[in-house]
Amino acid sequence: ESTALIEQLDQHGSLTQHVTRLRRRDGSTLWVAVNATAVYDEQQRLSRMVCFITDISERREHEEAQRQAQVQLHTRTAELSGWVQELERRNLEADHLRELGDHLQVCRQINETFPVIAHYLGKLFPDDIATLYIRGDANEALHQALTTRSGPSTLSSLPAEDCWALRKVKPHLTLPGDDGLSCAHQGRAPVHGSLCHPLIAQDELVGMLHLLFGEAEP
């Protein structure tokens, strides 16, 4: 470090508030500000230098503490902002579910419920394709009741044996690249993954909600 300082001083003729770290004989370090002026001989060679060295360790510690405090503040602010957004999202979802329940209570026929459910599924899962399958009374196949929009894995009829969720009677999540765990009704694992969620009423399977995940907007 001292060699570098001499080279800079020789090149520029002076140093002003040059901050560097020095090591004491006991191995500890301190931060200093160096103000120096070069003195040259008759041949314009550096013969000596006049230096004023100020210990600024306390100031540096204070500045570092302030920097750390700012980093923590930005981190906490980002976390708080994320919590607020998550709370707003959950409140919005709760509002959608309440509205859905209110509409379903006044539906007079089963066919009236499907457009209502499709509308609110689109609000709850705006980036995904949601498809509702209903189980028929006479066989094991499920039939599509509604979909928020058409996609490669939306089927008009879905055999129960083609879906892991229906066979296990529990939700089945397929992650991108999990071709070996993808349900037969959707073939290879979707690009962004999918979820099959069986619908149970009075301990009986009545249907299945299939979500084909889309790429969420940033």
Disulfide bonds with the S-S distance in Angstrom:
none
